[in-house]
Amino acid sequence: MASVQDKLKAELMVEIYASIDRIYDSIEQHFELDETRRSNVIKSLNTLKDELYFVVQTTPLS
């Protein structure tokens, strides 16, 4: 059975990922990006997701 901390972390990850997706959607709506820039934005946001996932998985909640 998952601990309370694991459940909280899972909820945090859902919220973090949704926020990052909203950032991307906002950028797409407000800026005309060429394909290279769009790819760079997506790559950067995915890197951010990966880093935050690592932090959430390896760090205890305060």
C-alpha positions in Angstrom: 0.0 0.0 0.0 1.3 3.4 -0.9 2.2 5.8 1.9 0.5 9.1 2.4 3.7 10.8 1.2 3.6 8.7 -2.0 0.0 9.7 -2.6 0.8 13.4 -2.1 3.8 13.2 -4.4 1.6 11.6 -7.1 -0.9 14.4 -6.8 1.8 17.0 -6.9 3.2 15.4 -10.1 -0.3 15.5 -11.8 -0.5 19.2 -10.8 3.0 20.0 -12.0 2.6 18.3 -15.3 -0.8 20.0 -15.9 0.8 23.4 -15.1 3.7 22.7 -17.6 1.1 21.7 -20.2 -0.8 25.0 -19.6 2.5 26.9 -20.1 3.0 25.2 -23.5 -0.6 25.9 -24.5 -0.2 29.6 -23.5 3.0 29.9 -25.5 1.3 28.2 -28.5 -1.7 30.6 -28.3 0.3 33.8 -27.9 3.4 33.4 -30.1 4.0 32.4 -33.7 6.8 29.9 -33.4 8.8 28.4 -36.2 9.2 24.6 -36.1 12.8 24.9 -34.6 11.7 27.2 -31.8 8.6 25.0 -31.1 10.8 21.9 -30.9 13.2 23.7 -28.5 10.3 24.8 -26.3 8.9 21.3 -26.1 12.3 19.9 -25.4 12.9 22.4 -22.6 9.6 21.8 -21.0 10.1 18.0 -21.2 13.5 18.5 -19.6 11.8 20.5 -16.8 9.3 17.7 -16.3 12.1 15.2 -16.1 14.0 17.2 -13.5 10.9 17.9 -11.4 10.0 14.2 -11.6 13.5 13.3 -10.3 13.2 15.8 -7.4 9.8 14.6 -6.4 10.9 10.9 -6.5 14.1 11.4 -4.6 13.3 14.1 -2.1 11.1 13.8 1.0 8.2 16.2 1.5 8.8 19.0 4.0 
